[in-house]
Amino acid sequence: MSVAGAGRSKASARSSTVTQPVEVVAAQQDSQAEPVLEVRSAGPSDAPGVCDLVSRWANAGRLLPRTLREVESLIECFVVARLGEEVVGCAALIVCGEAMAEIRSVAVDPTRTGHGIGRRMVEFLLDESMRLDLDRVFLLTRNPAFFERCGFRTIDPDDLPDSFVHDFLNIQQRTFTDRYVMTREIGDVYHAG
Ligand SMILES: CC(C)(COP(=O)(O)OP(=O)(O)OC[C@H]1O[C@@H](n2cnc3c(N)ncnc32)[C@H](O)[C@@H]1OP(=O)(O)O)[C@@H](O)C(=O)NCCC(=O)NCCS
């Protein structure tokens, strides 16, 4: 089994195949099928799978819902994890403000959590943030433990840059009450371990 994507640049991520074993995911598959977990930038055909995945977690109250139209309009901001034809993970990087971006809609198929798929997608977006020369990324989550494992830290919402607050917090605050605002500086991506 091999994993594609999560390279240091979008160009390399789109085209290269990294031969990194993911045995635990392979073990869940039909051995005849030789499954390949691929992490790559999303394309238009991924939109329905992304929408389904986000909807499953939104129905459980864990993510904000996104309509198919919203996903389609932002599909170039998404990374997807695919096993064959199936979208088993997604996450989006929305650039907003000067050299800043928001990570949102991070979701892994509930039957495939705990195998590193979420981390690989976040790392992909951090690579992309570096390629875009961003300074910081932010996110809003009810699951700080996962993002702490990905190198993010919790901050006070008052410490968010003013230019970011309008787009970032105003909409989401109405939905989540037990939320955490988290950030990661991009310059430390390859030095944090
Ligand atoms: C959160 C989510 C994306 C994690 O995906 P995943 O593929 O299971 O995560 P990974 O296997 O890559 O885990 C990476 C690390 O985070 C840890 N982790 C993952 N989920 C965790 C959780 N809920 N609580 C604590 N730690 C968690 C893992 O143990 C692992 O730790 P390690 O560094 O010791 O190996 C997935 O559970 C999900 O889709 N949840 C619902 C939607 C959601 O909450 N999204 C985040 C808000 S946008």
The ligand as a MOL file (V3000), in Angstrom:
LIG
                    3D

  0  0  0     0  0            999 V3000
M  V30 BEGIN CTAB
M  V30 COUNTS 48 50 0 0 0
M  V30 BEGIN ATOM
M  V30 1 C -10.6680 14.8510 14.5920 0
M  V30 2 C -10.4170 13.9010 13.4060 0
M  V30 3 C -10.2760 14.7410 12.1280 0
M  V30 4 C -9.1490 13.1200 13.6860 0
M  V30 5 O -8.8370 12.3240 12.5540 0
M  V30 6 P -7.9730 10.9860 12.7290 0
M  V30 7 O -7.6100 10.4950 11.3870 0
M  V30 8 O -8.7080 10.0510 13.6100 0
M  V30 9 O -6.7000 11.5340 13.5260 0
M  V30 10 P -5.2210 10.9020 13.5060 0
M  V30 11 O -5.3330 9.4310 13.5050 0
M  V30 12 O -4.4550 11.5430 12.3950 0
M  V30 13 O -4.6720 11.3930 14.9210 0
M  V30 14 C -3.5170 12.2240 15.0590 0
M  V30 15 C -3.2300 12.3480 16.5490 0
M  V30 16 O -4.3430 13.0110 17.1930 0
M  V30 17 C -4.8580 12.1690 18.2210 0
M  V30 18 N -6.3270 12.3200 18.2150 0
M  V30 19 C -7.1570 12.1510 17.1670 0
M  V30 20 N -8.4270 12.3810 17.5570 0
M  V30 21 C -8.3730 12.6820 18.8780 0
M  V30 22 C -9.3490 13.0040 19.8360 0
M  V30 23 N -10.6500 13.0680 19.5290 0
M  V30 24 N -8.9380 13.2530 21.1020 0
M  V30 25 C -7.6260 13.1890 21.4220 0
M  V30 26 N -6.6500 12.9110 20.5410 0
M  V30 27 C -7.0280 12.6510 19.2860 0
M  V30 28 C -4.4470 10.7750 17.8380 0
M  V30 29 O -4.3950 9.9250 18.9690 0
M  V30 30 C -3.0830 11.0030 17.2390 0
M  V30 31 O -2.1590 11.1870 18.3050 0
M  V30 32 P -0.6020 10.7610 18.1980 0
M  V30 33 O 0.1110 11.9990 17.7880 0
M  V30 34 O -0.2670 10.3240 19.5700 0
M  V30 35 O -0.4830 9.6600 17.1840 0
M  V30 36 C -11.5960 12.8830 13.2390 0
M  V30 37 O -11.7730 12.1910 14.4560 0
M  V30 38 C -12.8980 13.5380 12.8600 0
M  V30 39 O -13.2270 13.6220 11.6810 0
M  V30 40 N -13.6770 14.0100 13.8840 0
M  V30 41 C -14.9690 14.6600 13.6610 0
M  V30 42 C -14.8380 16.0300 13.0530 0
M  V30 43 C -13.9620 16.9450 13.8950 0
M  V30 44 O -14.0530 17.0150 15.1110 0
M  V30 45 N -13.0870 17.7190 13.1870 0
M  V30 46 C -12.1670 18.6550 13.8390 0
M  V30 47 C -12.7740 20.0060 13.9630 0
M  V30 48 S -12.6670 20.9340 12.4560 0
M  V30 END ATOM
M  V30 BEGIN BOND
M  V30 1 1 1 2
M  V30 2 1 2 3
M  V30 3 1 2 4
M  V30 4 1 2 36
M  V30 5 1 4 5
M  V30 6 1 5 6
M  V30 7 2 6 7
M  V30 8 1 6 8
M  V30 9 1 6 9
M  V30 10 1 9 10
M  V30 11 2 10 11
M  V30 12 1 10 12
M  V30 13 1 10 13
M  V30 14 1 13 14
M  V30 15 1 14 15
M  V30 16 1 15 16
M  V30 17 1 15 30
M  V30 18 1 16 17
M  V30 19 1 17 18
M  V30 20 1 17 28
M  V30 21 1 18 19
M  V30 22 1 18 27
M  V30 23 2 19 20
M  V30 24 1 20 21
M  V30 25 1 21 22
M  V30 26 2 21 27
M  V30 27 1 22 23
M  V30 28 2 22 24
M  V30 29 1 24 25
M  V30 30 2 25 26
M  V30 31 1 26 27
M  V30 32 1 28 29
M  V30 33 1 28 30
M  V30 34 1 30 31
M  V30 35 1 31 32
M  V30 36 2 32 33
M  V30 37 1 32 34
M  V30 38 1 32 35
M  V30 39 1 36 37
M  V30 40 1 36 38
M  V30 41 2 38 39
M  V30 42 1 38 40
M  V30 43 1 40 41
M  V30 44 1 41 42
M  V30 45 1 42 43
M  V30 46 2 43 44
M  V30 47 1 43 45
M  V30 48 1 45 46
M  V30 49 1 46 47
M  V30 50 1 47 48
M  V30 END BOND
M  V30 END CTAB
M  END
